[in-house]
Amino acid sequence: MVPLLDTQAPQSFPDVHRALRNPNGLLAVGGDLSPERLLSAYRRGIFPWFSEGDPILWWSPDPRTVLFPEGIRISRSLRKKRLRRRLLGVTLDRAFGPVIRACAAPRGADGGTWIVPRMVGAYETLHRLGWAHSVEVWQGERLVGGLYGVALGRVFFGESMFSRADDASKVALVHLCERLGAWGFGLIDCQMRTDHLMSLGAREIPRSHFVALLDRFCPLPGPTGSWDQGEIQFPQGPDPGHPDGREDLDG
């Protein structure tokens, strides 16, 4: 049976190893989306994911999909089209609200979305408190892509991305990795596997190793407050390829 969370104990969660195998990672139900509960969940390797009309569901899948900032895979075509020619501008924390609402826009034939109004409001609160951040991609004055997530210490927990122009979401992710790498971040949590993420250098690791990485990198000091530091320059030089020296995490 999936545990029901105590609404009076926002920092209380079951151990992630109690999560179901089918559906993969379902851990708990109920509670709320307060900042205290959300931050406690992320620190433990747990995230909310549910549809409109459903109770809040909390997940911790095994394996976990992650991306090491130095492991971002930049294709030659992307580098040529979007990075070297600088067709798109990139900013941080300039338009969190528009980014999360663009991510929440219904996609696919069913017209559904898991980023329901309660989620939007909860993450906007985290943004105002300095925990949630966005990357915006601009074509002139038009917002054409971006992503958002939560940062704890030196871990970025990615939530969603969107694109209204070719490669715009990829450009957002490349620039996030460049910035996080410069700040000494250890990893980006991508939650669940997708072909899109795997093509960009994401990899799957056991949940136990993911939790160990959280214990290593979340306590480290990270940037606080707004990440708005003006437009970021596009990275230059050869593709960084996959990270080195982390093979011990897979065995």
PADREN-627863 format. One record per atom (N, C-alpha, C, O): x negated, y negated, z negated; residue in three letters. Coordinates in steps of 0.05 Angstrom, whole numbers, plus 5000, padded with zeros to 4 digits. Each point is the difference from the previous one (the first is absolute). Layout:
<pts>
XYZAla...
</pts>
This chain:
<pts>
498350245000Met501749765000Met498249755000Met498049994986Met502849815030Val498549755001Val500749834976Val502349944995Val495749964990Pro500549844976Pro501449745006Pro499449875020Pro502350054962Leu501349735001Leu498449814983Leu499550064976Leu499649725035Leu498449814986Leu501649844979Leu502349945004Leu496450004974Asp501149854979Asp499949705007Asp497849905004Asp504449974998Thr500049725008Thr498849824979Thr499249775006Thr500550334969Gln498849844979Gln497050044998Gln498749884983Gln500150295034Ala497250054999Ala498849975028Ala499550205014Ala500149554994Pro499149955028Pro497350115007Pro499450025024Pro499050054957Gln497350105006Gln499950314998Gln497850125002Gln504450014993Ser500150284996Ser500750155026Ser502049955012Ser496250244996Phe500450175023Phe499150294993Phe498250034984Phe503050175029Pro499050274997Pro497250025013Pro499349835017Pro499150364975Asp497550055013Asp500450075029Asp501850155007Asp496549745010Val500450035029Val499950305009Val501150075020Val497550094964His499850285008His502650154996His500350245008His501849634981Arg502650124997Arg501749945025Arg502350085001Arg496749775018Ala501649935024Ala500750265016Ala498550195000Ala503749805013Leu501050235015Leu498350055025Leu498749825010Leu501250434998Arg498750065025Arg502049965024Arg499149955022Arg503550084972Asn502049965021Asn502449874988Asn501550124984Asn499149635023Pro498449835018Pro497449924988Pro499849954976Pro498150045040Asn497349954991Asn499749744985Asn500349795012Asn499150234962Gly499349774984Gly502349874984Gly499449824984Gly503050285019Leu502249884984Leu499550054970Leu499750234992Leu500149564992Leu499150024972Leu502149924980Leu500350144980Leu501349655026Ala501949904980Ala502149845014Ala499849935023Ala502350014962Val502349855011Val500849794979Val499850054976Val501249725034Gly501249804982Gly498049794992Gly498049945014Gly502549944963Gly498349774991Gly500749755015Gly502349965007Gly495849874997Asp500449745013Asp497649935016Asp498050165002Asp502049615010Leu497849905017Leu498749764987Leu499249815014Leu500750194960Ser498749774986Ser497050005006Ser498950215006Ser499849564991Pro497149995005Pro498550204982Pro498150135009Pro502849894965Glu498650184982Glu500150295010Glu498050154999Glu504349945010Arg500450275009Arg498550055026Arg498750215004Arg501549605015Leu498650045025Leu497050014997Leu498750185011Leu500149654973Leu497150004996Leu499250254985Leu497950125006Leu503749974975Ser499450254986Ser500150245020Ser498350184998Ser503649815020Ala500250225019Ala497650015019Ala498850215003Ala500549575008Tyr497749995019Tyr497550094986Tyr498450155011Tyr501249774964Arg497550084986Arg499950304997Arg497850114998Arg504450025001Arg500150294997Arg500150165026Arg500050245000Arg500149615022Gly500350135026Gly502850075008Gly500550195014Gly501449644977Ile502950045005Ile501149765015Ile499149774995Ile502850275022Phe501249785014Phe503050055004Phe500950235000Phe500849555002Pro502850045004Pro500750025030Pro498749885017Pro503350284989Trp500850045028Trp502850115000Trp500550234991Trp501549625018Phe502850085000Phe501549845020Phe499049805010Phe503450294996Ser501749865019Ser502249854986Ser500650044977Ser500749785038Glu502249844989Glu502250194991Glu500850195014Glu500249764961Gly502150174989Gly499050234984Gly501650134985Gly495849935016Asp498850224985Asp498949894974Asp499449764998Asp500250414982Pro498549914976Pro497149965007Pro499150105021Pro499449774962Ile497149965005Ile498650274997Ile500350134980Ile498249945040Leu498550255000Leu497049934999Leu499149825014Leu499450334970Trp497249964996Trp498450245011Trp500850234995Trp497049715019Trp498650215015Trp497050004994Trp498849794995Trp500050455007Ser497150024999Ser499250255016Ser499550214988Ser500449775038Pro499550235017Pro497250114998Pro498149874992Pro501750395016Asp497450135001Asp499950175025Asp501650195003Asp496549755015Pro497849824998Pro500949715003Pro502349945006Pro495849884989Arg500549715002Arg498449895024Arg497750075004Arg503649765011Thr498649875023Thr498749744991Thr501449834989Thr496050145016Val498649764992Val498249915023Val499550155019Val499749614979Leu498149885020Leu497849864984Leu500649824985Leu496950265019Phe497849854988Phe499449765018Phe499850035024Phe500049734964Pro499749765016Pro497850025021Pro500349905023Pro497550224971Glu497850035019Glu500550215021Glu498550035019Glu503750124978Gly500650225018Gly502049935021Gly500950175015Gly499949574987Ile501949925020Ile498950065028Ile497749935006Ile503950195011Arg499150075027Arg501149805020Arg502449985003Arg495849875009Ile500849795019Ile499450105028Ile497650045007Ile504450005009Ser499650095028Ser498749785016Ser500249764994Ser498450325028Arg498849815017Arg502049815012Arg499549765003Arg502850345005Ser502149835012Ser501049804980Ser500549775007Ser499950314968Leu501049824980Leu497949784994Leu500649764999Leu496950324998Arg497949814996Arg499849805022Arg499749764996Arg500550335029Lys499749835023Lys502449815003Lys499749765004Lys502750364993Lys502449845005Lys500749814978Lys500949775005Lys498750324970Arg501149844978Arg497849884982Arg500549794988Arg497350335009Leu498049894982Leu498049825013Leu499649774991Leu499250315031Arg498049835012Arg501249765014Arg498949784999Arg503450265014Arg501349775014Arg501649824981Arg500749785008Arg499750324968Arg501449834980Arg502749905009Arg500649764999Arg501050425012Leu502649925010Leu502049954977Leu502049865003Leu497450264974Leu501949984977Leu498549884976Leu497750054996Leu503849784989Gly498949894975Gly501050174977Gly502150115001Gly496349904978Val500650164976Val499849844975Val498049854997Val503950174985Thr500049864975Thr500750194978Thr501150225005Thr498549704970Leu500750164977Leu501949834982Leu499549764995Leu502650374996Asp501949884980Asp501149735009Asp500749834984Asp499650135042Arg501349765010Arg503050035004Arg501549804999Arg499450455005Ala502850045007Ala501050274990Ala500950175015Ala498849874958Phe500750264989Phe503050075005Phe500650225009Phe501149594986Gly502950045004Gly500750095029Gly501350205004Gly497849645016Pro500550085028Pro498850275007Pro501250155015Pro496549924974Val498750265006Val501750234989Val500650195014Val500149804960Ile501550224989Ile502850035013Ile501050225003Ile500249565005Arg502650015013Arg499750115028Arg501850145010Arg496049805004Ala499650125026Ala499550304997Ala500950165017Ala497649924962Cys499650294995Cys502750144994Cys500350235006Cys501549624981Ala502550124992Ala502150015022Ala502150134997Ala497449745026Ala501950005022Ala500550285009Ala498150155003Ala504449935001Pro500650275008Pro498650085025Pro499749845019Pro499350414982Arg498650115023Arg501350275007Arg501050144983Arg498949925042Gly501050265009Gly503049995004Gly501449804995Gly499750435015Ala502850015009Ala501949984976Ala502249915004Ala497050194973Asp501950004977Asp500249734987Asp501949954984Asp496349865022Gly500249734990Gly499549984970Gly500749804987Gly498150405001Gly499550004972Gly497349894992Gly498249975017Gly501449984957Thr497549914990Thr499850074970Thr502050004986Thr495650075005Trp499650064972Trp499249754984Trp500150014976Trp499349785038Ile499349754986Ile502649844996Ile500649815014Ile500950294966Val502749894995Val499749734985Val497849944990Val504449905008Pro499849744987Pro498750014972Pro498549824993Pro502150394991Arg498850024974Arg497050015001Arg498649894984Arg500450265036Met497150035004Met498849735008Met497949924990Met503449945029Val499049745009Val499749814976Val497949884996Val504250104988Gly499949834977Gly497850074980Gly498749834989Gly501050435006Ala498050104981Ala497249935009Ala498349914983Ala501150125043Tyr497349955009Tyr499449705004Tyr497849914997Tyr504349945008Glu499649715000Glu499349904972Glu498549824997Glu502750304983Thr499349934972Thr497150084995Thr498549844988Thr500650405021Leu497250074996Leu498249815015Leu497749944991Leu503149975032His498449805015His499749744984His497849894999His504450014990Arg499949764985Arg498150034975Arg498849814991Arg501150434999Leu498250064977Leu497250055008Leu498250034982Leu501249985044Gly497350045009Gly499150295004Gly497750055004Gly504350144996Trp499350285003Trp500450105029Trp498650185009Trp503549725004Ala500650095027Ala498949805020Ala500149764995Ala499050345028His498749835020His500850085028His500850225005His498949595013Ser500750055028Ser497749915018Ser498449834994Ser501550305029Val498349925022Val501949925023Val501850155008Val497749625003Glu501749905022Glu498449985026Glu497749915000Glu503550165022Val498849985026Val501749815017Val502450045002Val496349765009Trp501449785014Trp499249995030Trp497750055007Trp504249895009Gln499549935028Gln501049725003Gln502449955005Gln495749864993Gly500849724997Gly501549964974Gly498850064979Gly503649845022Glu501649954976Glu501950244994Glu501549994980Glu498450215036Arg501850234997Arg498850234985Arg497850085006Arg503650014973Leu499150234985Leu500650255016Leu502450075005Leu495550085003Val500450235017Val499250264988Val500350215012Val498749794964Gly499250244986Gly499149954972Gly499549774992Gly500250454993Gly499049964972Gly500550254984Gly501050205009Gly498249784966Leu500350224981Leu500149884972Leu499349774996Leu501650404985Tyr500049914972Tyr499550234982Tyr500350245007Tyr498849704968Gly499550214981Gly499349884973Gly500349764996Gly498750404986Val499449924972Val497150064995Val499050215008Val499749614978Ala497250044993Ala499750024969Ala501049834985Ala497650385007Leu499450044972Leu497050054998Leu499050205012Leu499549634974Gly497150034999Gly498949995028Gly500249795014Gly498650424995Arg498950025027Arg501250235016Arg498650145014Arg504049884983Val501650185016Val502349845012Val501349854986Val499250195040Phe502349885013Phe501950225007Phe499450195014Phe503149784977Phe502150195004Phe501849905023Phe501749834996Phe497850265028Gly501549915023Gly502850105000Gly500650234993Gly501349595015Glu502850075000Glu501250025028Glu501250215006Glu498449595010Ser501250025027Ser498749805018Ser498749814991Ser501650235036Met498949815019Met502049985023Met501850175003Met498049625013Phe501749975023Phe498449875023Phe497949894996Phe503350135028Ser498649885023Ser502149915020Ser501950155007Ser497849615003Arg501749895021Arg498349945025Arg501149885019Arg496450194981Ala498249965023Ala498150235000Ala499450124979Ala499549955044Asp498250235003Asp497749974980Asp498649804999Asp501050414985Asp497750034982Asp500149814976Asp498149984985Asp504149875011Ala500049804978Ala499750134973Ala498649904983Ala502850335012Ser499750134974Ser497250114996Ser499050014978Ser499850095044Lys497250104998Lys498149774993Lys498250044984Lys502249735028Val498349774994Val500349934970Val498049944987Val504550075003Ala500449944971Ala498450194983Ala498849924980Ala501350345027Leu498650204983Leu497049975003Leu498650034980Leu500449915043Val497149965004Val499149774982Val497950034987Val503649765013His499149774984His500350044970His498549904984His503550255009Leu500250084971Leu497650164992Leu498849954979Leu500450255037Cys497750164993Cys497549834999Cys498350044982Cys501449775036Glu497649835000Glu499949834974Glu497949984988Glu504349915004Arg500149844976Arg499650174975Arg498549934982Arg502950305016Leu499750174977Leu497250114998Leu499050034978Leu499850045044Gly497350105000Gly498149794989Gly498250064984Gly502249695023Ala498349784990Ala500449964970Ala498249914986Ala504150165004Trp500649974971Trp499350254984Trp500450004976Trp498650205037Gly499350254986Gly502250184993Gly499850164981Gly502549835033Phe502250184995Phe499250285007Phe498550055020Phe502550154965Gly499350275004Gly501750155020Gly499050175015Gly503649764986Leu501850145019Leu502649855004Leu500749834984Leu500750265037Ile502749915006Ile501850244999Ile499550205013Ile502549794970Asp502050224999Asp501949975022Asp501349795003Asp499050415014Cys501950005022Cys502450174995Cys501850035017Cys498350104960Gln502250164990Gln500350255016Gln499250224991Gln502149785032Met500650245015Met498849995028Met499749785012Met499650454999Arg498850025026Arg501849915023Arg502450075000Arg496549775018Thr501349955026Thr497850025021Thr497649964995Thr503250115030Asp498050015021Asp498749735005Asp497649995006Asp503949804991His498949735003His497849954981His497849905008His502650164966Leu497949954980Leu497650185005Leu497749914997Leu502850345010Met497850185004Met498349915023Met497550045000Met503749855021Ser498549905023Ser498249774993Ser498149945014Ser502549924964Leu498549774991Leu497950074979Leu498649824990Leu501150445003Gly497950084982Gly501050094973Gly498350064983Gly504349955012Ala501050104975Ala499450304997Ala499550145020Ala500549964956Arg499450284995Arg501750094976Arg500949844984Arg499550425014Glu501550124978Glu498150114979Glu498050135007Glu502649824968Ile498450114978Ile501950124980Ile502349924998Ile496750274985Pro501850114979Pro500849784981Pro498649814995Pro503850234994Arg501149804981Arg498149974976Arg499749784990Arg499250435001Ser498249994977Ser497649825005Ser499149854983Ser499950165041His497749835008His500949715003His498649814994His503950155016Phe501149735002Phe500249874973Phe499349774996Phe501850384984Val500249904973Val497349934988Val499749814986Val498350365021Ala497349944990Ala498949755012Ala498649854986Ala502150095039Leu499149755012Leu501449764987Leu498849794996Leu503850244997Leu501349794986Leu498749944973Leu499749774993Leu499650444993Asp498749974974Asp497349865004Asp499049874981Asp499750165042Arg497449885005Arg500249715008Arg498549834991Arg503550115027Phe500049735012Phe502149814989Phe499649765001Phe502650344988Cys502049814989Cys499049844976Cys500749774998Cys497650344984Pro499049844978Pro498049785007Pro499549834984Pro499450185041Leu498149805008Leu501349735004Leu502349995009Leu496349804986Pro501149735005Pro500449955030Pro498250075016Pro504149834991Gly500649945028Gly500949715003Gly500449864980Gly500050055044Pro500949725005Pro502849964988Pro501750185001Pro498849604988Thr502649944987Thr501349765014Thr498749855014Thr503950134981Gly501549785012Gly500350035030Gly499950225010Gly500549555003Ser500550005029Ser497450075015Ser497849924992Ser502550235030Trp497850075017Trp499849815024Trp498450055018Trp503149744981Asp500049805022Asp497349855000Asp499649824984Asp498750265035Gln497449865002Gln499549905028Gln497849985010Gln504449955004Gly499849915027Gly499750235020Gly500050234992Gly499749715033Glu499850205020Glu497450164997Glu497949884996Glu502350385007Ile497650184998Ile498850045027Ile501450035020Ile495949964981Gln498650055025Gln500150295007Gln500050184982Gln500249885043Phe500150285009Phe497350134995Phe497949885005Phe502050384986Pro497550134996Pro498550055026Pro501350055021Pro496149944978Gln498450045024Gln498250244995Gln499950114978Gln498749985042Gly498150224997Gly501350265007Gly502350015009Gly496250214988Pro500950275008Pro502350094982Pro500449914978Pro501150295033Asp502250124984Asp498850124974Asp497950135001Asp503449834976Pro498950104975Pro500250314998Pro498450124986Pro503550005028Gly500250294999Gly501150104973Gly501249844985Gly498350415009His501050124975His498149944977His497649965004His503550034971Pro498249944977Pro498150234995Pro500650235005Pro497149704985Asp498050204993Asp500050044969Asp500949824985Asp498150415007Gly499550044971Gly502550064984Gly499949984976Gly502450095037Arg502450064985Arg500950285005Arg502350074992Arg496150105020Glu500850275006Glu500750164974Glu501550195001Glu497349724976Asp500650154976Asp502949974991Asp500950164984Asp500649655028Leu502749974992Leu501850205014Leu502450034992Leu496650125027Asp501850185016Asp499650294992Asp501450175010Asp496749894972Gly499650284994Gly500550074971Gly499750234992Gly
</pts>
